[in-house]
Amino acid sequence: MNVISLYFALWVTVDHGGQDILYSIALSGSMLAVAISAPVFGTISDQTGRRRFPLILLTIISVFATALIGQASQLWIGLLLFVIANYCYQSALVFYNGMLPSVARQSNVGMISGYGVALGYIGSIAGLSLVEPFVTDGGRSAAFLPTAILFLVFAIPCFLYVKDPSPKPFYVDIGQSFQTLKKTITDASDYHVLLKFFVVHFLILDVVNTIIAFMSVYAHKVIGFDGKQITSFLILSTVFAMLGSLIIGWLVKHKGTVFSYGLVLWIWLTALCLIVISTGETLFWMVGPLAGAGMGGVWVASRAIVVELSPPEKIGEFFGIYSLAGKMASIAGPLLWGSVVWIFQDTQTLKYRAAVGSLLLITIATIFLFNTLKKQIQTNSAQIEQ
């Protein structure tokens, strides 16, 4: 959160005077690279059973690249380092997600996923709070080294205590990886409900990932928040993301995945409406809790749906496709935002409201599509369990 949601976005658009589209291209470019490699990593996860080593390697590279951003004297160098850091971080999530079935029974996946997401947001709150003094003294460039150190520290428990249950020799046929992906997509008739859900998930992640990337820019340039207000806003959002992940995790267990995911979509619709109509600070502060709860909830509910709809032997492969859908969304969403802002660049703050309006339309379409899929998800989940 320190990098994508706060300091790097403002480092580009405020400190270096770069346009939103530059950040959009860097973010989307890194996500395009992830989208290409995610299916390969998913297959590696399945075929070798080795998730811990790739997770550690990618995390360490991301840590070093993040630490160096603050030392960059030119904008293009910082953008390149960001691409490397974000690529490695996002790629590591394929292996991280694949570890979920090894630490939770299927009946408890929603709750365990909720705990994991909640703890992640506790780390985000700690990161925002601990790094702020460095920024106060040294500016935004001083944020990246301590952020990298904290990233590594918070990752160490996973490195030490989550083991690969049954690792195999580390040999993977890369060509076979793409053939496996092609076969999975070709055999879509066997998994058509899951693939339809990936489309729904892609659309809402267009919204979520774009808000994560550009909310600090919106708060600064449209609402007029200063640095401390933006940090407080993000901490408030993160607290509710933590609560939202726990509550949605509980709802997944007791009310089901369909109800929980549908609720998350409506939370996002409400949050976006408030963003568009906010003309001052008071109303905008209400966006934080809603967006936070929606952000925490979407990961919990979506992961649980993927596990519900996936045969056990396909978990890693389908999480690779799940990751692919998310990364494709992270390509499209930021590019949409950057393009809208660029097209309306002479309209002062209206360009940012237009960008949020485009996300609002996507959310409405997502709710409509998900409503057509509800019964199919419930039926298919029951068949998988049998």
Secondary structure, 3 states (H helix, E strand, C coil): CHHHHHHHHHHHHHHCCCCHHHHHHHHHHHHHHHHHHHHHHHHHHHHHCCCHHHHHHHHHHHHHHHHHHCCCCCHHHHHHHHHHHHHHHHHHHHHHHHCHHHHCCHHHHHHHHHHHHHHHHHHHHHHHHHHHHHHHHHCHHHHHHHHHHHHHHHHHHHHHHCCCCCCCCCCCCHHHHHHHHHHHHHCHHHCHHHHHHHHHHHHHHHHHHHHHHHHHHHHHHHHCCCHHHHHHHHHHHHHHHHHHHHHHHHHHHHHCHHHHHHHHHHHHHHHHHHHHHCCCHHHHCCHHHHHHHHHHHHHHHHHHHHHHHCCHHHHHHHHHHHHHHHHHHHHHHHHHHHHHHHHCCCCCCHHHHHHHHHHHHHHHHHHHHHHCCHHHHHHHHHHHHC
